[in-house]
Amino acid sequence: LVTFSEIAINIGITLGYFTTWLFSSMADRDLSWRLMLSVGAVLPLIMIFLSLKVMPESPRYLMSNGQNRMALAVLQQLCQTEDEANLVYLDIEKDIKDNQNKGRNVYRNLLCDASPGIRRMVIVVIVVAVSQQLSGIDAVMGYMVFTLKDQGIESPQQLFGIQLSVGVVKTAVLVLMVNALDRKYGRRKLLFISALGCAVSHVIISLGTLDSHGGALATIGFYLYVMAFSLGLGPVTWVFCSE
């Protein structure tokens, strides 16, 4: 489920690249960028509407605010049997009472009162999450078009077409890796392979930018980077956080 959230984010980003590429051929530049921006508001508005009108409130939220009957009704919709709904209801009720007895400062409880094993897990999660951001994903994706333009690729459609194809590759690799996280390779191995791949890709991109006509090498570096990132740093980080 956590990886599907990451996939959904990447699908949204790739759709943004698609609309950018679609409107990049327009002669009227003042209109084209406005269309790129406005089209990106359509899906979020639909999702907000569905969230407000279709998605039920969280049972835990309802129980925390004294709406126990409504929480049980939601659980009966979500669970397969009434017995399962009652068991989940009692489990949530017990967890809420336990948290109230322990106090509201959950961060203090986690860092000061938790066992050494729990603290080590928290430290690992923080280090991995920070490493994911420091791997340069936002810089690579955000400045890709400018980097390629500096390497002699001038056509807007070609620039945004490369950006779109990189987004498609990134999402496709992520989809393929869903089962591999648990069943085939494991998180630790994928994380190391991904980090090494990202480092090598940065070197290739850097070498491509040394030459004013190194667009092909830089483009290869971008493809390799997003593939390496989607192998581990992308999905594994959020799985670590949730666990």
Secondary structure, DSSP 4 states (H G I P E B T S, - for coil): -HHHHHHHHHHHHHHHHHHHHHHTT-S-HHHHHHHHHHHTTHHHHHHHHHHHHTSPPPHHHHHHTT-HHHHHHHHHHHSSSHHHHHHHHHHHHHHHHHHHHH-S-HHHIIIIIS-HHHHHHHHHHHHHHHHHHHTTHHHHHHHHHHHHHHTT---HHHHHHHHHHHHHHHHHHHHHTTTHHHHTS-HHHHHHHHHHHHHHHHHHHHHHHHSTT-HHHHHHHHHHHHHHHHHTHHHHHHHHHH-
